[in-house]
Every structure is written in structure tokens, then in C-alpha cells.
Amino acid sequence: MICICCTGLYTLFTRILCASVSFLFDTFAYPLLYILPAYIANGAPVIFGGGAPLDMHRKIGKKRIFGNNKTFRGTAFMMLGAIVIGLAEYPFFKYMLAIAVLLGIGTILGDLIGSFIKRRIELKPGRPFPIMDQYGFFIFALILAYPLGHLPDTYGLIFIIILTGVMHLLTNIGAHLLKLKDVPW
């Protein structure tokens, strides 16, 4: 026979455990799964980029539109990377394929807008552009995906904001050490 006290403690314990697991999923796992298509899209050109420049050497005034580092192949692989992650997440979250497409488009737009601004203010390709380099893709990806909903909660958003800054630093250093990038930023 189980006493009422033990039953109450068991119920309390299971509620605390479920709440903890839910908090961990909502704060860390889901936000990472949500933003992963944008992360993959953002990193794809480092590995798969190259080829003909997206702006085809065109200029506005005397300045290139994007520069040599924004290519057709890199842009295509950005979108492909986002879609592949969306397809992998689709069996678990049916809405993620559409969100992944919008995250991919937003990532591309953020990257291109950052490059466009860099050319206007005469920063050479590969030179650091603080905040825009780290968060441009991220901000535009979230803005485009926002209308579809399913955003992480406040703690989850805080987590991926911090994670994005840390990941940007670590992945760029790693890509530089692997000779995939000329500079570590």
C-alpha cells in the first residue's frame, strides 16, 4: 500500500521533472532547431561558394554592388542548405519546411544587404563589419520567418542571440584555421 504522502511527492516530482524538461527543450533545443536552417545557409558559401559573382561585376556609381565574394553558387547553396535542414526537421515539425525556406531567403537578404552596405562605405571584401557580420543574416531571417509564427519563446530568443554571436566567432576562427577563409572574422 502506498501512502498518500508518497503519492503526493511522486506527483510533485514528476511535475517538476516535466517542467524542467519542457524548459530545457523550449529554451535550448527548439530555438536551435528553429534557427538551424539559417545557420547552415549562412555557412554554406564558405564551403560550397565560389564562381561567378552575383553582381556580374556591375557597379552603382564607381562601387561594385556586392563584390566577388557573393556568388551564384554560394547563394544557391545557401538556399539548398536551408531547405535540406527544413526537410530533415519536417517529420517532427511540419511547419519547419516553409519556415526554413523563409529563413534561407532572409539569410541571403541579410548577407547581401550587409555586403551592399560594406561596398557603399568602402569596406573592402573580407573586412569586418561589426554587428552586421554577426547578426545581419540572423535579423533578416527572423523577420522573414516571423509571419509564419512558431518563434522560440523569449528565453529561447535570448539563447539564440547569444549563441549566434559565439558561433560566428568560433566558426570563423575554425574556417580560417582550415584555410576555408582568408581572415578569422
N, C-alpha and C positions, 0 to 999 in steps of 0.2 A: 504494500500500500504506500502510495506517495502522499506525503503531507502537503497541505495547501501552501505552506511557506516555500517548499521546494518547487512546486509548480509555478508560483509567482516569480521566483528567482530565475527559473528556466525561461519563462516568458520575457522577463526583463532582459536577460542575457541575449536571447535571440533577437529582440527588438534592437538592442544596442549594436549587435553584430551586423544585422541587416542595414541599419542606418549608417554604420561605418563603411561597409562595402559599397553602399549606394553613394556616399560622399566621395569615396576614393574614385569610383567609376565616373561620377559626374564632374569631378574636379580635375582628374588627370587623364584617364583612359579615353573617355568620349571626346574631350577637346582635342586630344592628339589625333584620334581617328578622323575628326571633323576637318582639321587643318592639313592633314597629311597630303591630300591631292595638291594643295598649293605649295607645300614644301618640296614635293617631288618635282612639280612643274618648275619651281624656281631653280632647282639644282640641275635639271636635265641638260641645259645648254653647256654646262661646264664639261660634261662627259660626251654628249652627242652633238654639240654645236659645230660651227664652222661652215664654210661655204660662202655662198653669195650673200652680201649684206642686204638686209631688209629694205633699206632706203635706196638701194641700187646706185649709191654714190651721189644721190641728189642732194641739193643744198637749199636752204632757205637763207637768202642773202648770201653770205660767204661761209656759212656754217653748215656742216653736214646735219641731216635730220636726226639720225641715231648713231652713226659711226659704224665701223667694221665689225664690232663685237655683237651686234644684233643681226642675226642671220635667219634666212628662211628655214634652214634645217633646225637650228636651235629653237625657233618659235614653234615649229611643227612638233618637235619632241617635248616641248613644254606642255602642249595640249594633249599629246598622246600619253604622257606620264600621268597627268591629272585623270584622264579617262580610265587608264588601266587601274589606278587606285580606286576610282569610283566603282568600277566593275568588281573589284575584289571585295569592296565593302557592301555592294548591293545585296548579297544574300542575307546580310544581317540588318541592314538599314536600307530599305527600298528607296528612300528619298535621296540617298547619297550620290547616286549616279548623276542626277540633274544638278545637285549642289557641286559635285566635282567638276562638271563642265563649267559652271559659273565661276568656281574658284580658279580654274585654269585660265579662263578668259581674263578674270580680274588680275591674276598674277602676271599675265602677258602685258596687260594695260599698265599696271603699276611699274613694271620693268621698263617698258617703252617710254612712259612719261618721265621716269627718272632719268633715262638716257637723253631724252629730248631736252630736259632742263639742264643737264650737265653740259650739253653742247652749247646751249644759249649762254650759260655763264662761263663758258670757255674752260671747263674742266676737261682735261684730256681723258680718253678712254682708259679705264682701269684705275683712275684716281679715285680716292674715297670721297663719298658724298654722304656724310653722317645723317642719320635718321632715314633718309630716302633709300639708301642702300640696304639698310636693315629691315625697314618696315614698309617701304613703298608697295612691294608686291602684296604684302600681308593686308594692308589697309584696303587696297583696291579689290582684293579677293573677297574680303569680308563684306565690303559694300555691295558687290555684285551678287553675292550669295544670300545676303540678308532678306530679300523679298520671299525666298523660299522657306524661311524660318529654320527651326531646329538648331539655332545657335547654342553653343555651350552657355551654361549659367554664368553669373558674374565671376565666381571663383575660377571657373574654367577659362574664361576670357583672360583673367589676370594671369593664370598659369601659362597660356599660350603666348601672351605678350612677352612675358619674361623668357619663356623657352625660345621664342623666335630670336631675341637678341643674343642669347647664349649660343644657340645653334648656328646663327650667322657667323659668329666669331670662330667657333670650333670647326665648322665645315670649311670655311675659307682658309684657315690655317692648314687643315688636313689636305685640301685640294692643292695648296701651294707646295706642301711637303711632297705630295705625289706628282708634282710637276704638271698638274692639270690647269693651274693658274699661275700667271707671272708674278702676282702680288698676293700677300696674305690678308687682304681685306676685301 
